[in-house]
Amino acid sequence: MYEGLKVLDLSCCDCLNCTPNFAVAPNLKKLILDECSNLKEVDDSIGFLKKLVFLSMRECVSLEKLPNKIYELSSLAVFNLEGCHKLVAFPQFLAGSDSTGDLHGVMNNQPTSRQLTNFMRGLSNLEELILRDCESLEFLPRLHEFHSLRSLHIDGCQGLNRIRKYLFE
């Protein structure tokens, strides 16, 4: 067991195609998997990281889906998926989470409007949402559920051709 391990940075590990079993590091608070170009799969054991506050998988260009266990990350405050262009499946993220932190979501990996809605369900603590180059996005979910949302950045979402009148209702 690596109970004392708080930060794990595996950035740029091109040989990594699946994450390790995280159950051996239950006190991990920060996990950085940036630019792991061959990472295709995140082990279900990520759900054991109840103290994880920061998760970044920026530019994991081979990552196609996230495990459903990722919704169990109740302490997560920062989650970065920027540049994960092959990511096509989003779990219903953090549904029923008791997280009280500030959650910042960064996405530029082509989610559809329905995927984004399902992904955001339960993110009542979301403070900032950045949607960059989400070309498949046609509409935004209703934002009235996100009472903590302070900042919404939309850039290069070419499929988003209208903002519904009930967006803020």
Order of alpha helices (4+ residues) and beta strands (2+ residues): beta-beta-beta-beta-beta-alpha-beta-beta
